[in-house]
Amino acid sequence: MYGPGPEFWSNPVQDWRIAGGRLEVVNGGADRNVHLLTHQVGDAALGFRSAGRESRWSTPTTGSLTCTSPAT
């Protein structure tokens, strides 16, 4: 499979994968991002919360998903 899968829009696509049930970036660097396409924020005035976990490995070019949300 090329990239993390059809439910994700990743940038750049070839730098992301699903491994061991986790979303991983395999070539770390600037401007790496991923969007989940299975959900949509409705009324922006109501705000929303998102959570994620970041972990690092001993290999400096590998990371994992970081989720952020705007301050409410």
Backbone as CSV, one residue per row, in Angstrom:
resi,resn,N_x,N_y,N_z,CA_x,CA_y,CA_z,C_x,C_y,C_z
1,MET,0.844,-1.180,0.000,0.000,0.000,0.000,0.888,1.242,0.000
2,TYR,0.481,2.234,-0.758,1.204,3.490,-0.886,0.545,4.519,0.019
3,GLY,1.251,5.026,1.006,0.674,5.973,1.947,-0.115,5.266,3.041
4,PRO,-0.720,6.032,3.946,-1.387,5.441,5.098,-2.751,4.824,4.821
5,GLY,-3.405,5.150,3.730,-4.705,4.561,3.425,-5.702,5.595,2.946
6,PRO,-6.848,5.132,2.435,-7.814,6.041,1.819,-8.515,6.989,2.786
7,GLU,-8.487,6.713,4.085,-9.144,7.596,5.045,-8.248,8.759,5.484
8,PHE,-7.019,8.806,4.962,-6.074,9.865,5.311,-5.615,10.614,4.071
9,TRP,-5.404,11.925,4.228,-4.745,12.731,3.214,-3.430,13.164,3.846
10,SER,-2.329,12.585,3.393,-1.036,12.863,4.008,-0.142,13.630,3.051
11,ASN,0.765,14.400,3.637,1.655,15.244,2.861,3.066,15.166,3.440
12,PRO,4.034,14.746,2.680,3.915,14.028,1.418,3.453,12.597,1.657
13,VAL,2.650,12.081,0.764,1.985,10.786,0.959,2.981,9.649,1.206
14,GLN,4.103,9.658,0.522,5.051,8.549,0.634,5.798,8.537,1.965
15,ASP,5.677,9.588,2.760,6.379,9.648,4.038,5.567,9.132,5.215
16,TRP,4.378,8.589,4.955,3.502,8.105,6.015,3.122,6.649,5.778
17,ARG,2.877,5.923,6.890,2.426,4.535,6.793,1.673,4.162,8.063
18,ILE,0.916,3.071,7.964,0.304,2.446,9.140,1.153,1.227,9.460
19,ALA,1.636,1.128,10.688,2.452,-0.009,11.124,2.123,-0.296,12.583
20,GLY,1.804,-1.539,12.888,1.492,-1.910,14.265,0.292,-1.162,14.817
21,GLY,-0.665,-0.812,13.952,-1.850,-0.099,14.399,-1.632,1.378,14.652
22,ARG,-0.473,1.903,14.258,-0.139,3.313,14.487,0.113,4.019,13.167
23,LEU,-0.192,5.286,13.121,0.151,6.126,11.986,1.561,6.658,12.231
24,GLU,2.470,6.405,11.291,3.871,6.792,11.467,4.357,7.613,10.284
25,VAL,5.187,8.603,10.592,5.916,9.315,9.545,7.278,8.634,9.445
26,VAL,7.661,8.217,8.259,8.900,7.446,8.088,10.070,8.287,7.598
27,ASN,9.814,9.471,7.089,10.862,10.413,6.700,10.539,11.748,7.344
28,GLY,11.085,11.953,8.539,10.795,13.173,9.277,11.350,14.401,8.586
29,GLY,10.761,15.522,8.840,11.219,16.777,8.265,10.158,17.844,8.452
30,ALA,10.412,18.988,7.874,9.467,20.095,7.977,8.234,19.835,7.115
31,ASP,7.148,20.450,7.493,5.906,20.434,6.704,5.348,19.040,6.468
32,ARG,5.362,18.186,7.468,4.722,16.875,7.386,3.370,17.007,8.063
33,ASN,2.299,16.616,7.384,0.973,16.697,7.994,0.079,15.618,7.417
34,VAL,-0.968,15.326,8.162,-1.936,14.317,7.748,-3.320,14.757,8.210
35,HIS,-4.315,14.498,7.369,-5.696,14.871,7.668,-6.553,13.613,7.673
36,LEU,-7.439,13.506,8.641,-8.392,12.408,8.716,-9.621,12.791,7.909
37,LEU,-9.951,12.007,6.889,-11.029,12.348,5.972,-12.381,11.777,6.369
38,THR,-12.457,11.022,7.439,-13.706,10.360,7.815,-14.585,11.205,8.730
39,HIS,-14.099,12.372,9.156,-14.869,13.241,10.035,-14.800,14.671,9.516
40,GLN,-15.832,15.456,9.839,-15.874,16.849,9.428,-16.379,17.679,10.597
41,VAL,-15.721,18.813,10.838,-16.158,19.725,11.887,-17.371,20.486,11.368
42,GLY,-18.437,20.489,12.156,-19.670,21.178,11.754,-19.594,22.656,12.048
43,ASP,-20.377,23.128,12.990,-20.453,24.539,13.350,-19.165,24.949,14.075
44,ALA,-18.324,25.705,13.410,-17.039,26.107,13.981,-17.209,26.938,15.250
45,ALA,-18.323,27.634,15.382,-18.558,28.465,16.566,-18.686,27.616,17.828
46,LEU,-19.073,26.357,17.686,-19.217,25.477,18.845,-17.890,24.928,19.320
47,GLY,-16.851,24.991,18.486,-15.540,24.458,18.853,-15.516,22.939,18.795
48,PHE,-14.372,22.365,19.019,-14.212,20.917,19.044,-12.945,20.558,19.797
49,ARG,-12.838,19.304,20.165,-11.639,18.804,20.833,-11.082,17.641,20.034
50,SER,-9.778,17.544,20.045,-9.087,16.458,19.368,-7.940,16.020,20.263
51,ALA,-7.647,14.742,20.274,-6.561,14.252,21.118,-5.697,13.282,20.328
52,GLY,-4.463,13.197,20.712,-3.530,12.272,20.089,-2.343,12.066,20.999
53,ARG,-1.505,11.167,20.622,-0.309,10.875,21.391,0.878,10.913,20.458
54,GLU,1.952,11.474,20.902,3.181,11.509,20.119,4.221,10.662,20.822
55,SER,4.949,9.886,20.053,6.053,9.131,20.628,7.211,9.161,19.658
56,ARG,8.398,8.961,20.169,9.603,9.002,19.344,10.399,7.718,19.528
57,TRP,11.059,7.337,18.465,11.924,6.168,18.488,13.363,6.625,18.493
58,SER,14.275,5.674,18.623,15.693,6.020,18.646,16.189,6.479,17.279
59,THR,15.489,6.087,16.207,15.863,6.538,14.872,15.400,7.972,14.689
60,PRO,16.304,8.921,14.422,15.902,10.328,14.383,14.956,10.699,13.257
61,THR,14.825,9.872,12.213,13.968,10.238,11.089,12.576,9.637,11.198
62,THR,12.225,9.045,12.322,10.914,8.425,12.481,10.162,9.108,13.621
63,GLY,8.890,9.349,13.430,8.058,9.955,14.466,6.691,9.327,14.447
64,SER,5.712,9.969,15.006,4.353,9.455,14.982,3.368,10.612,14.939
65,LEU,2.120,10.279,14.867,1.054,11.259,14.725,0.998,12.230,15.884
66,THR,0.829,13.485,15.574,0.553,14.522,16.556,-0.749,15.191,16.160
67,CYS,-1.713,15.193,17.034,-2.995,15.852,16.771,-3.030,17.173,17.506
68,THR,-3.462,18.205,16.840,-3.612,19.498,17.494,-4.988,20.058,17.184
69,SER,-5.478,20.905,18.033,-6.758,21.564,17.786,-6.616,23.013,18.219
70,PRO,-7.434,23.889,17.669,-7.344,25.299,18.047,-7.765,25.504,19.497
71,ALA,-7.202,26.511,20.118,-7.591,26.843,21.491,-9.025,27.344,21.497
72,THR,-9.775,26.900,22.488,-11.170,27.343,22.576,-11.381,28.181,23.809
